[in-house]
Amino acid sequence: VLTCVNIYFITKLLTQKNIAYLAMLIAAFYQPFILYAIVPLKTSFSLFLMSGVLAMLLFTLNGPHWLKAVITGIIAGLCLNVRPNSVILLPLVAFFLYRGCSNRTGNLTKPIIIVIGFACGFSLAVSPFVIRNHMVAGKLAITTSQLGPNLYNGFNPLNPEPYYRPTQFAES
């Protein structure tokens, strides 16, 4: 339900109120949203947080304020911990915050404050996970890393597509 609300705000900030109601209605009847809403899967959380990052980004660009940027950073940090491949969005969000705020005002102080607010919010959301990863693995990592097994399984010539077969030397 909250993902549909985020879609409403995204559409309202980009277009008109009537189109936003239509987008929210379409999202409410979109089958994967309904199916993922019942079971607390990672996909439902990532949809909610990704749409939340976009809604807060547009909301911040609509009226730049450091507190909005901090909230955007917190949501982006939570999104990173639910979907680690969203790390690619972080520089893009920071870039859009900087460019959107620098176009609005002539001085560079406000955009820098907005980007610092975003970074502080992101750091606040990610710091418990970084501390935990450091305590468990003994190294600083923003998020969990599955790069090695995923690359090996994805490029394994004995792994027929589209079916996954576990490696012979590891447990499934």
N, CA, C and O of each residue as an XYZ file, in Angstrom:
688
protein
N       0.841     -1.193      0.000
C       0.000      0.000      0.000
C       0.881      1.250      0.000
O       0.607      2.214     -0.715
N       1.948      1.221      0.815
C       2.824      2.392      0.873
C       3.613      2.596     -0.416
O       3.981      3.721     -0.753
N       3.869      1.510     -1.130
C       4.507      1.658     -2.444
C       3.566      2.390     -3.394
O       4.012      3.226     -4.180
N       2.287      2.091     -3.333
C       1.306      2.799     -4.165
C       1.243      4.278     -3.792
O       1.090      5.132     -4.665
N       1.360      4.580     -2.505
C       1.386      5.978     -2.066
C       2.633      6.680     -2.596
O       2.565      7.824     -3.044
N       3.768      5.991     -2.544
C       4.991      6.573     -3.115
C       4.833      6.843     -4.606
O       5.274      7.880     -5.103
N       4.208      5.915     -5.317
C       3.974      6.109     -6.751
C       3.063      7.304     -6.992
O       3.251      8.047     -7.955
N       2.072      7.490     -6.117
C       1.205      8.667     -6.222
C       2.026      9.952     -6.098
O       1.878     10.862     -6.913
N       2.891     10.029     -5.079
C       3.684     11.246     -4.877
C       4.681     11.479     -6.012
O       4.891     12.618     -6.428
N       5.290     10.412     -6.510
C       6.215     10.554     -7.641
C       5.482     11.142     -8.842
O       5.954     12.093     -9.465
N       4.329     10.571     -9.157
C       3.568     11.022    -10.325
C       3.028     12.428    -10.109
O       3.002     13.230    -11.043
N       2.596     12.739     -8.888
C       2.066     14.081     -8.600
C       3.155     15.135     -8.744
O       2.895     16.228     -9.248
N       4.375     14.819     -8.307
C       5.462     15.782     -8.425
C       5.931     15.942     -9.867
O       6.494     16.979    -10.216
N       5.711     14.940    -10.705
C       6.129     15.017    -12.098
C       5.036     15.514    -13.035
O       5.327     16.156    -14.044
N       3.772     15.222    -12.706
C       2.670     15.587    -13.615
C       1.549     16.253    -12.826
O       1.787     17.165    -12.035
N       0.324     15.782    -13.055
C      -0.855     16.373    -12.434
C      -1.457     15.426    -11.397
O      -1.124     14.242    -11.338
N      -2.348     15.981    -10.587
C      -2.968     15.215     -9.514
C      -3.845     14.085    -10.051
O      -3.835     12.987     -9.495
N      -4.602     14.332    -11.122
C      -5.485     13.300    -11.673
C      -4.687     12.128    -12.244
O      -5.079     10.972    -12.091
N      -3.592     12.424    -12.886
C      -2.735     11.359    -13.420
C      -2.101     10.575    -12.274
O      -1.891      9.367    -12.381
N      -1.799     11.265    -11.182
C      -1.229     10.596    -10.010
C      -2.223      9.606     -9.406
O      -1.840      8.510     -8.997
N      -3.486      9.990     -9.351
C      -4.506      9.045     -8.860
C      -4.600      7.821     -9.766
O      -4.736      6.695     -9.286
N      -4.528      8.043    -11.074
C      -4.578      6.934    -12.017
C      -3.361      6.021    -11.856
O      -3.499      4.798    -11.884
N      -2.177      6.603    -11.688
C      -0.962      5.795    -11.496
C      -1.048      4.985    -10.213
O      -0.628      3.828    -10.182
N      -1.586      5.578     -9.156
C      -1.737      4.854     -7.896
C      -2.739      3.708     -8.048
O      -2.535      2.629     -7.491
N      -3.807      3.934     -8.788
C      -4.802      2.891     -9.014
C      -4.225      1.749     -9.840
O      -4.470      0.582     -9.536
N      -3.466      2.069    -10.874
C      -2.826      1.027    -11.682
C      -1.844      0.223    -10.830
O      -1.788     -1.002    -10.936
N      -1.078      0.901     -9.995
C      -0.131      0.209     -9.115
C      -0.859     -0.682     -8.113
O      -0.374     -1.762     -7.776
N      -2.010     -0.239     -7.640
C      -2.767     -1.027     -6.666
C      -3.274     -2.331     -7.274
O      -3.397     -3.332     -6.568
N      -3.569     -2.333     -8.575
C      -4.064     -3.539     -9.217
C      -2.985     -4.313     -9.964
O      -3.283     -5.323    -10.603
N      -1.750     -3.862     -9.895
C      -0.648     -4.544    -10.554
C      -0.346     -5.827     -9.781
O      -0.029     -5.773     -8.593
N      -0.440     -6.962    -10.437
C      -0.399     -8.266     -9.778
C       0.848     -8.510     -8.914
O       0.694     -8.993     -7.793
N       2.063     -8.206     -9.364
C       3.216     -8.447     -8.480
C       3.175     -7.641     -7.181
O       3.634     -8.127     -6.147
N       2.633     -6.416     -7.213
C       2.518     -5.657     -5.972
C       1.597     -6.373     -4.996
O       1.882     -6.437     -3.800
N       0.491     -6.912     -5.506
C      -0.471     -7.602     -4.638
C       0.137     -8.887     -4.093
O      -0.012     -9.185     -2.908
N       0.819     -9.652     -4.942
C       1.391    -10.916     -4.502
C       2.547    -10.713     -3.528
O       2.681    -11.468     -2.565
N       3.387     -9.700     -3.767
C       4.519     -9.469     -2.879
C       4.104     -8.827     -1.564
O       4.859     -8.881     -0.594
N       2.926     -8.223     -1.508
C       2.504     -7.534     -0.294
C       2.133     -8.522      0.817
O       2.211     -8.169      1.993
N       1.739     -9.728      0.477
C       1.283    -10.682      1.482
C       2.453    -11.326      2.206
O       2.406    -11.502      3.423
N       3.485    -11.672      1.485
C       4.653    -12.330      2.050
C       5.767    -11.295      2.187
O       6.073    -10.599      1.219
N       6.375    -11.178      3.357
C       7.426    -10.169      3.518
C       8.724    -10.575      2.819
O       9.698    -10.966      3.463
N       8.717    -10.475      1.514
C       9.896    -10.794      0.721
C      10.763     -9.546      0.551
O      10.305     -8.420      0.740
N      11.993     -9.773      0.198
C      12.924     -8.674     -0.038
C      12.438     -7.787     -1.182
O      12.697     -6.583     -1.189
N      11.741     -8.372     -2.137
C      11.273     -7.614     -3.289
C      10.272     -6.547     -2.891
O      10.329     -5.431     -3.407
N       9.351     -6.863     -1.984
C       8.372     -5.870     -1.573
C       9.035     -4.712     -0.842
O       8.643     -3.559     -1.024
N      10.036     -5.004     -0.016
C      10.753     -3.936      0.677
C      11.580     -3.103     -0.298
O      11.653     -1.881     -0.167
N      12.200     -3.760     -1.271
C      13.015     -3.002     -2.218
C      12.144     -2.114     -3.108
O      12.547     -0.996     -3.429
N      10.967     -2.581     -3.511
C      10.051     -1.735     -4.279
C       9.642     -0.509     -3.474
O       9.636      0.609     -3.991
N       9.301     -0.724     -2.212
C       8.892      0.380     -1.351
C      10.029      1.378     -1.157
O       9.820      2.586     -1.272
N      11.231      0.882     -0.864
C      12.345      1.783     -0.590
C      12.849      2.481     -1.855
O      13.211      3.657     -1.802
N      12.878      1.779     -2.987
C      13.291      2.421     -4.240
C      12.320      3.539     -4.620
O      12.736      4.632     -5.006
N      11.032      3.253     -4.507
C      10.056      4.304     -4.815
C      10.130      5.421     -3.774
O       9.878      6.582     -4.097
N      10.472      5.085     -2.532
C      10.642      6.106     -1.509
C      11.827      7.012     -1.777
O      11.749      8.218     -1.547
N      12.934      6.442     -2.264
C      14.109      7.253     -2.616
C      13.745      8.219     -3.738
O      14.086      9.401     -3.680
N      13.058      7.720     -4.753
C      12.686      8.577     -5.878
C      11.700      9.657     -5.442
O      11.835     10.811     -5.849
N      10.707      9.300     -4.618
C       9.741     10.288     -4.144
C      10.423     11.365     -3.307
O      10.141     12.551     -3.482
N      11.313     10.970     -2.404
C      12.008     11.950     -1.569
C      12.986     12.791     -2.391
O      13.172     13.973     -2.103
N      13.607     12.202     -3.401
C      14.486     12.975     -4.278
C      13.692     14.077     -4.974
O      14.119     15.232     -4.997
N      12.547     13.727     -5.536
C      11.715     14.725     -6.209
C      11.169     15.750     -5.224
O      11.083     16.936     -5.541
N      10.802     15.295     -4.032
C      10.296     16.192     -2.999
C      11.381     17.178     -2.567
O      11.100     18.356     -2.342
N      12.606     16.701     -2.453
C      13.726     17.569     -2.082
C      14.049     18.556     -3.194
O      14.338     19.721     -2.923
N      14.004     18.105     -4.431
C      14.280     19.005     -5.551
C      13.187     20.050     -5.715
O      13.442     21.142     -6.222
N      11.977     19.723     -5.292
C      10.854     20.648     -5.394
C      11.018     21.824     -4.438
O      10.640     22.948     -4.770
N      11.572     21.581     -3.269
C      11.831     22.624     -2.282
C      13.039     22.223     -1.460
O      12.885     21.610     -0.404
N      14.252     22.557     -1.922
C      15.456     22.056     -1.265
C      15.548     22.460      0.207
O      15.396     23.630      0.559
N      15.797     21.479      1.044
C      16.004     21.700      2.470
C      16.909     20.583      2.968
O      16.806     19.448      2.503
N      17.790     20.893      3.903
C      18.768     19.906      4.365
C      18.090     18.720      5.046
O      18.589     17.599      4.944
N      16.960     18.931      5.744
C      16.280     17.835      6.432
C      15.681     16.843      5.433
O      15.710     15.634      5.663
N      15.144     17.348      4.336
C      14.639     16.463      3.280
C      15.774     15.624      2.696
O      15.591     14.446      2.387
N      16.942     16.240      2.549
C      18.100     15.514      2.019
C      18.556     14.433      2.993
O      18.965     13.353      2.566
N      18.492     14.709      4.304
C      18.858     13.706      5.300
C      17.902     12.520      5.228
O      18.335     11.369      5.277
N      16.608     12.794      5.112
C      15.612     11.714      5.011
C      15.829     10.911      3.732
O      15.702      9.687      3.743
N      16.154     11.585      2.632
C      16.464     10.888      1.387
C      17.659      9.961      1.574
O      17.658      8.837      1.074
N      18.675     10.426      2.289
C      19.849      9.608      2.559
C      19.533      8.406      3.436
O      20.065      7.319      3.212
N      18.668      8.591      4.435
C      18.280      7.473      5.302
C      17.552      6.402      4.493
O      17.836      5.213      4.633
N      16.620      6.824      3.655
C      15.877      5.853      2.838
C      16.820      5.162      1.847
O      16.695      3.960      1.608
N      17.755      5.911      1.275
C      18.718      5.311      0.343
C      19.617      4.306      1.057
O      19.959      3.271      0.486
N      20.002      4.598      2.295
C      20.819      3.657      3.065
C      20.073      2.379      3.390
O      20.640      1.289      3.315
N      18.804      2.505      3.750
C      17.990      1.310      4.000
C      17.783      0.520      2.715
O      17.788     -0.711      2.727
N      17.602      1.229      1.612
C      17.434      0.566      0.316
C      18.692     -0.212     -0.052
O      18.604     -1.305     -0.611
N      19.852      0.340      0.255
C      21.107     -0.344     -0.036
C      21.219     -1.649      0.734
O      21.753     -2.629      0.215
N      20.724     -1.675      1.959
C      20.832     -2.887      2.758
C      19.796     -3.930      2.385
O      19.971     -5.110      2.688
N      18.724     -3.515      1.732
C      17.740     -4.487      1.247
C      18.148     -5.004     -0.128
O      18.037     -6.198     -0.407
N      18.616     -4.109     -0.978
C      19.017     -4.467     -2.343
C      20.420     -3.909     -2.591
O      20.554     -2.760     -3.011
N      21.482     -4.712     -2.336
C      22.848     -4.193     -2.429
C      23.236     -3.622     -3.793
O      24.112     -2.761     -3.874
N      22.594     -4.090     -4.863
C      22.964     -3.561     -6.177
C      22.423     -2.148     -6.407
O      22.680     -1.558     -7.456
N      21.678     -1.597     -5.443
C      21.237     -0.213     -5.573
C      22.354      0.765     -5.234
O      22.133      1.976     -5.227
N      23.544      0.257     -4.953
C      24.685      1.118     -4.667
C      24.993      2.034     -5.854
O      25.565      3.110     -5.681
N      24.614      1.607     -7.044
C      24.849      2.420     -8.238
C      24.003      3.689     -8.217
O      24.352      4.670     -8.874
N      22.902      3.687     -7.477
C      22.034      4.860     -7.427
C      22.580      5.977     -6.555
O      22.208      7.136     -6.738
N      23.456      5.655     -5.611
C      23.921      6.658     -4.647
C      24.607      7.849     -5.309
O      24.239      8.987     -5.017
N      25.584      7.639     -6.187
C      26.178      8.815     -6.826
C      25.187      9.562     -7.720
O      25.271     10.781     -7.862
N      24.251      8.827     -8.321
C      23.254      9.489     -9.169
C      22.330     10.378     -8.348
O      22.027     11.500     -8.754
N      21.881      9.888     -7.202
C      21.007     10.688     -6.343
C      21.760     11.924     -5.851
O      21.213     13.027     -5.858
N      23.010     11.744     -5.425
C      23.809     12.890     -4.972
C      24.015     13.896     -6.114
O      23.944     15.107     -5.900
N      24.269     13.391     -7.314
C      24.454     14.269     -8.470
C      23.181     15.059     -8.763
O      23.237     16.272     -8.963
N      22.031     14.377     -8.789
C      20.773     15.070     -9.064
C      20.424     16.075     -7.966
O      19.877     17.140     -8.250
N      20.739     15.739     -6.717
C      20.504     16.700     -5.639
C      21.374     17.944     -5.837
O      20.904     19.072     -5.690
N      22.634     17.724     -6.168
C      23.536     18.865     -6.373
C      23.103     19.711     -7.570
O      22.993     20.933     -7.464
N      22.859     19.062     -8.702
C      22.492     19.798     -9.919
C      21.134     20.483     -9.788
O      20.957     21.615    -10.238
N      20.183     19.797     -9.176
C      18.857     20.384     -9.019
C      18.850     21.590     -8.104
O      18.113     22.549     -8.332
N      19.668     21.539     -7.072
C      19.735     22.670     -6.142
C      20.624     23.786     -6.676
O      20.377     24.954     -6.375
N      21.647     23.464     -7.459
C      22.519     24.515     -7.991
C      21.837     25.267     -9.129
O      22.140     26.439     -9.352
N      20.922     24.623     -9.853
C      20.175     25.320    -10.899
C      19.172     26.288    -10.299
O      18.875     27.328    -10.886
N      18.656     25.947     -9.139
C      17.624     26.747     -8.490
C      18.203     28.022     -7.878
O      17.598     29.090     -7.972
N      19.353     27.910     -7.262
C      19.982     29.061     -6.624
C      21.318     29.351     -7.302
O      21.910     28.476     -7.934
N      21.773     30.565     -7.165
C      23.034     30.943     -7.795
C      24.249     30.532     -6.983
O      25.307     30.266     -7.553
N      24.117     30.474     -5.651
C      25.290     30.147     -4.833
C      25.496     28.645     -4.741
O      24.575     27.864     -4.981
N      26.704     28.251     -4.395
C      27.038     26.829     -4.299
C      26.955     26.303     -2.880
O      27.144     25.107     -2.656
N      26.675     27.173     -1.913
C      26.616     26.732     -0.523
C      25.425     25.812     -0.286
O      25.572     24.766      0.346
N      24.254     26.184     -0.780
C      23.035     25.389     -0.562
C      23.151     23.984     -1.165
O      22.827     23.021     -0.470
N      23.597     23.812     -2.426
C      23.724     22.456     -2.967
C      24.717     21.588     -2.196
O      24.502     20.387     -2.035
N      25.801     22.195     -1.724
C      26.784     21.426     -0.957
C      26.188     20.990      0.376
O      26.428     19.867      0.819
N      25.415     21.860      1.021
C      24.748     21.503      2.277
C      23.743     20.373      2.040
O      23.616     19.469      2.865
N      23.034     20.427      0.916
C      22.057     19.379      0.583
C      22.772     18.033      0.384
O      22.308     17.013      0.892
N      23.876     18.019     -0.335
C      24.615     16.773     -0.577
C      25.226     16.253      0.725
O      25.242     15.044      0.957
N      25.726     17.145      1.571
C      26.259     16.720      2.873
C      25.142     16.143      3.739
O      25.353     15.155      4.443
N      23.954     16.752      3.695
C      22.807     16.204      4.423
C      22.442     14.813      3.935
O      22.140     13.925      4.733
N      22.471     14.626      2.616
C      22.211     13.306      2.043
C      23.240     12.292      2.531
O      22.886     11.178      2.918
N      24.520     12.682      2.511
C      25.593     11.785      2.955
C      25.464     11.470      4.446
O      25.722     10.338      4.856
N      25.072     12.442      5.255
C      24.889     12.197      6.690
C      23.730     11.235      6.942
O      23.845     10.329      7.768
N      22.624     11.424      6.242
C      21.495     10.509      6.385
C      21.842      9.109      5.939
O      21.462      8.131      6.584
N      22.563      9.008      4.834
C      23.003      7.707      4.349
C      23.922      7.035      5.362
O      23.769      5.849      5.655
N      24.871      7.788      5.894
C      25.801      7.242      6.888
C      25.066      6.793      8.144
O      25.404      5.766      8.734
N      24.075      7.551      8.546
C      23.288      7.188      9.726
C      22.560      5.864      9.527
O      22.500      5.045     10.444
N      22.008      5.649      8.337
C      21.266      4.416      8.064
C      22.176      3.215      7.865
O      21.802      2.095      8.210
N      23.360      3.428      7.316
C      24.252      2.326      6.978
C      25.179      1.949      8.134
O      25.656      0.815      8.191
N      25.439      2.866      9.044
C      26.441      2.625     10.093
C      26.175      1.385     10.946
O      27.137      0.681     11.253
N      24.932      1.061     11.355
C      24.764     -0.189     12.116
C      25.175     -1.434     11.330
O      25.705     -2.384     11.907
N      24.935     -1.434     10.026
C      25.282     -2.578      9.199
C      26.791     -2.661      8.972
O      27.357     -3.753      8.924
N      27.438     -1.506      8.834
C      28.891     -1.485      8.673
C      29.562     -1.985      9.944
O      30.516     -2.761      9.883
N      29.065     -1.540     11.096
C      29.623     -1.984     12.382
C      29.440     -3.495     12.537
O      30.361     -4.194     12.959
N      28.264     -3.989     12.201
C      27.994     -5.430     12.305
C      28.893     -6.224     11.376
O      29.450     -7.247     11.776
N      29.044     -5.760     10.120
C      29.914     -6.450      9.169
C      31.358     -6.454      9.653
O      32.077     -7.434      9.458
N      31.787     -5.361     10.284
C      33.150     -5.301     10.801
C      33.336     -6.266     11.973
O      34.383     -6.900     12.098
N      32.321     -6.374     12.828
C      32.414     -7.284     13.972
C      32.388     -8.745     13.527
O      33.091     -9.574     14.105
N      31.603     -9.067     12.525
C      31.462    -10.452     12.078
C      32.602    -10.863     11.145
O      33.226    -11.906     11.344
N      32.871    -10.046     10.131
C      33.853    -10.436      9.104
C      35.241     -9.858      9.348
O      36.215    -10.329      8.761
N      35.346     -8.850     10.202
C      36.641     -8.256     10.467
C      37.098     -7.273      9.416
O      38.267     -6.885      9.405
N      36.198     -6.853      8.519
C      36.552     -5.865      7.510
C      35.397     -4.892      7.334
O      34.244     -5.221      7.611
N      35.717     -3.704      6.876
C      34.697     -2.693      6.651
C      34.023     -2.945      5.307
O      34.671     -2.946      4.260
N      32.725     -3.154      5.357
C      31.944     -3.368      4.139
C      30.600     -2.677      4.315
O      29.942     -2.834      5.343
N      30.199     -1.915      3.311
C      28.928     -1.197      3.397
C      27.762     -2.177      3.407
O      26.776     -1.970      4.114
N      27.877     -3.234      2.626
C      26.797     -4.207      2.522
C      27.397     -5.600      2.386
O      28.608     -5.753      2.229
N      26.560     -6.588      2.445
C      27.049     -7.949      2.283
C      27.526     -8.142      0.852
O      27.028     -7.498     -0.071
N      28.482     -9.021      0.678
C      29.062     -9.226     -0.648
C      28.849    -10.668     -1.083
O      29.254    -11.599     -0.388
N      28.223    -10.844     -2.212
C      28.042    -12.154     -2.821
C      28.644    -12.163     -4.214
O      28.284    -12.986     -5.056
N      29.564    -11.240     -4.444
C      30.100    -11.081     -5.786
C      30.828    -12.329     -6.272
O      30.636    -12.732     -7.419
N      31.653    -12.950     -5.441
C      32.404    -14.125     -5.873
C      31.523    -15.294     -6.281
O      31.645    -15.775     -7.407
N      30.626    -15.778     -5.392
C      29.765    -16.895     -5.781
C      28.850    -16.565     -6.953
O      28.619    -17.415     -7.813
N      28.328    -15.348     -6.999
C      27.441    -14.996     -8.104
C      28.180    -14.968     -9.433
O      27.655    -15.437    -10.443
N      29.389    -14.426     -9.441
C      30.154    -14.418    -10.689
C      30.537    -15.833    -11.110
O      30.478    -16.170    -12.292
N      30.929    -16.659    -10.145
C      31.323    -18.022    -10.492
C      30.139    -18.808    -11.050
O      30.265    -19.477    -12.076
N      28.988    -18.730    -10.378
C      27.818    -19.464    -10.855
C      27.290    -18.907    -12.172
O      26.814    -19.664    -13.018
N      27.370    -17.600    -12.351
C      26.862    -16.987    -13.575
C      27.701    -17.302    -14.799
O      27.172    -17.413    -15.905
N      29.012    -17.446    -14.610
C      29.897    -17.683    -15.748
C      30.419    -19.115    -15.799
O      31.345    -19.405    -16.557
N      29.849    -20.000    -15.017
C      30.271    -21.393    -14.998
C      29.785    -22.070    -16.285
O      28.578    -22.086    -16.527
N      30.655    -22.623    -17.107
C      30.213    -23.250    -18.358
C      29.401    -24.530    -18.133
O      28.681    -24.965    -19.031
N      29.508    -25.137    -16.950
C      28.726    -26.339    -16.662
C      27.324    -26.011    -16.162
O      26.540    -26.919    -15.886
N      27.006    -24.761    -16.045
C      25.711    -24.323    -15.539
C      24.800    -23.991    -16.728
O      24.897    -22.901    -17.291
N      23.914    -24.924    -17.115
C      23.062    -24.663    -18.274
C      22.016    -23.585    -17.950
O      21.413    -23.579    -16.876
N      21.829    -22.706    -18.882
C      20.860    -21.634    -18.661
C      19.474    -22.144    -18.957
O      19.355    -23.008    -19.826
N      18.454    -21.709    -18.341
C      18.377    -20.742    -17.256
C      18.394    -21.406    -15.880
O      18.014    -20.775    -14.893
N      18.819    -22.648    -15.795
C      18.721    -23.389    -14.547
C      20.003    -23.277    -13.731
O      21.108    -23.322    -14.271
N      19.838    -23.134    -12.450
C      20.974    -23.025    -11.542
C      21.374    -24.406    -11.055
O      20.530    -25.183    -10.609
N      22.635    -24.706    -11.141
C      23.181    -25.937    -10.573
C      24.279    -25.548     -9.602
O      25.180    -24.788     -9.957
N      24.217    -26.060     -8.380
C      25.264    -25.691     -7.426
C      26.624    -26.241     -7.853
O      26.723    -27.223     -8.589
N      27.652    -25.579     -7.370
C      28.999    -26.039     -7.697
C      29.259    -27.371     -7.031
O      28.645    -27.695     -6.015
N      30.179    -28.154     -7.607
C      30.453    -29.480     -7.093
C      31.187    -29.454     -5.764
O      31.067    -30.390     -4.973
N      31.936    -28.408     -5.511
C      32.759    -28.357     -4.317
C      32.122    -27.584     -3.157
O      32.738    -27.435     -2.102
N      30.880    -27.086     -3.349
C      30.229    -26.304     -2.286
C      28.809    -26.830     -2.069
O      28.208    -27.442     -2.952
N      28.297    -26.570     -0.867
C      26.925    -26.951     -0.565
C      25.965    -25.984     -1.233
O      26.297    -24.817     -1.440
N      24.785    -26.463     -1.569
C      23.806    -25.581     -2.199
C      23.127    -24.700     -1.166
O      22.269    -23.889     -1.514
